């Protein structure tokens, strides 16, 4: 993967894919086959970060340029389409499409999908349940009075989040009043923060295709738990819900309400995360007008025949996508297993040989060679598939408790579970 000139005499229509902070989780050629399209990835970041590290692909062209030059690069490239699945590029993608005469594909009120405060305000106005929340306006102020206001408004634990970030960046769970005071002191004077109630319940997600007001359900699922703590050795994962299950039906109904409250114009994938409380309420935590991260897009491919990132890129380009399969066919699950400093890949656990699901294990280079630093990255990725939802749920529980990685001095003896 190397920088390359955007100019070309190739007769294939050129698609420019914008990238900044959120890597592609699939080969763009899945959305734009190389025999029909020329793909140029335009990034203002390190070109080596365009693809997530577990994605094996050879990109045709990667152009590194400052964002203030993107419009001139796009015009010089003669792009037929400009697309992105990067949260940090969506606004610029919409602007560049308008500036170069391409049809609008993003929601007209995109801020409702990107700004967590605006999102909750608009959902509340539409009667959609959201957590209790408080915005630090205009900036964070460090004082006992503000800490008391936080606790009095949202309770404890409290969840602090940046208004405009993605992929759990900046999210912290503050368990008590002293933690709230400490957080306020560290962020005193900063703008762009808000705090939510910690919603007790099972965490889930729901995904759909949006086409000018038409919301087509694709897939609903559950998470193992919060998508936090990977750097501390926590296993992340989740699984699909059968399409006809009451939980999936309720999730899709919720997602449709979310889309109509935030904006259903355009062509995009919508991904909503929610909590199901012990009394059965579905509370919206986050939503995005793009395909999700982790392995959720791949689960949708197995479950409904629609790879969500591929679908989102194609929808933006005005290309057809498959109709979601709602027959409930195959179920799927994913697990990400981190390798911690000083640990090494210990081989597939013996218990995995007795599983009832089909299991694919993809071990990244850092997992095979170990990780002696503090920057914990993906160690292994598991994809489970089966026609039996019970088998998938059982196997997820077994595998996330199994000793995949071991400390260097334990490779010949007792295993150390990475959890």
Secondary structure, 3 states (H helix, E strand, C coil): CCECCCCCCCCCEEEEEEECCCCECCCHHHCCCCCCEEEEEEECCCHHHCECCCCCCCCCEEEECCHHHHHHHHHHHCCCEEECCCHHHHHHHHHHHHHCCCCCCCCCCCHHHHCHHHHHHHHHHCCCCECCEEEECCCCCCCHHHHHHHHHHHCCCEEEEECCCCCCCCCEEECCHHHHHHHHHHCCCCCCEEEEECCCCEEEEEEEEEECCEEEEEEEEEECCCCCCHHHCCCEEEEECCCCCHHHHHHHHHHHHHHHHHCCCCEEEEEEEEEECCCCCEEEEEEECCCCCCCHHHHHHHHHCCCHHHHHHHHHCCCCCCCCCCCCCCEEEEEEEECCCCEEECCCCHHHHHCCCEEEEEECHHHHHCCCCCCCCEEEEEEEEECCHHHHHHHHHHHHCCCCEEEHHHCCCCCCCCC
